[in-house]
Amino acid sequence: MRLHASEKQEQQAILELLRLVKARVYVLGTVRPKGDYPGTRQTPGLPDLEAWLPHGNGCHLLKIEVKAVGGRLSDAQRPGG
């Protein structure tokens, strides 16, 4: 029995919550064919998700780096990295 969700499961739960509150969500990254390089081939440090949250007559930008329990940020993902 798995006690912790995978990063993919965590990201899906976050997506569902953001969409529930009517956020416009963008997933940064790619789905790679099995056996291909697992990275996104994007600029290092970009977050996994960007969401525009409605607020009054405007919106707020939220950037989210998803990690499973025990996951670590790369140097490029750290503030000031």
ChimeraX attribute file (.defattr): number of C-alpha atoms within 10 A of each C-alpha:
attribute: neighborCount
match mode: 1-to-1
recipient: residues
	/A:1	3
	/A:2	5
	/A:3	6
	/A:4	11
	/A:5	13
	/A:6	15
	/A:7	14
	/A:8	12
	/A:9	13
	/A:10	15
	/A:11	20
	/A:12	13
	/A:13	13
	/A:14	16
	/A:15	18
	/A:16	13
	/A:17	12
	/A:18	16
	/A:19	14
	/A:20	9
	/A:21	10
	/A:22	13
	/A:23	21
	/A:24	15
	/A:25	19
	/A:26	13
	/A:27	13
	/A:28	13
	/A:29	15
	/A:30	12
	/A:31	9
	/A:32	11
	/A:33	8
	/A:34	7
	/A:35	6
	/A:36	8
	/A:37	9
	/A:38	11
	/A:39	11
	/A:40	14
	/A:41	9
	/A:42	10
	/A:43	9
	/A:44	13
	/A:45	15
	/A:46	16
	/A:47	16
	/A:48	17
	/A:49	18
	/A:50	18
	/A:51	20
	/A:52	17
	/A:53	18
	/A:54	14
	/A:55	9
	/A:56	7
	/A:57	5
	/A:58	8
	/A:59	13
	/A:60	12
	/A:61	13
	/A:62	13
	/A:63	15
	/A:64	15
	/A:65	14
	/A:66	20
	/A:67	16
	/A:68	14
	/A:69	12
	/A:70	6
	/A:71	10
	/A:72	11
	/A:73	12
	/A:74	10
	/A:75	11
	/A:76	12
	/A:77	14
	/A:78	10
	/A:79	8
	/A:80	6
	/A:81	9
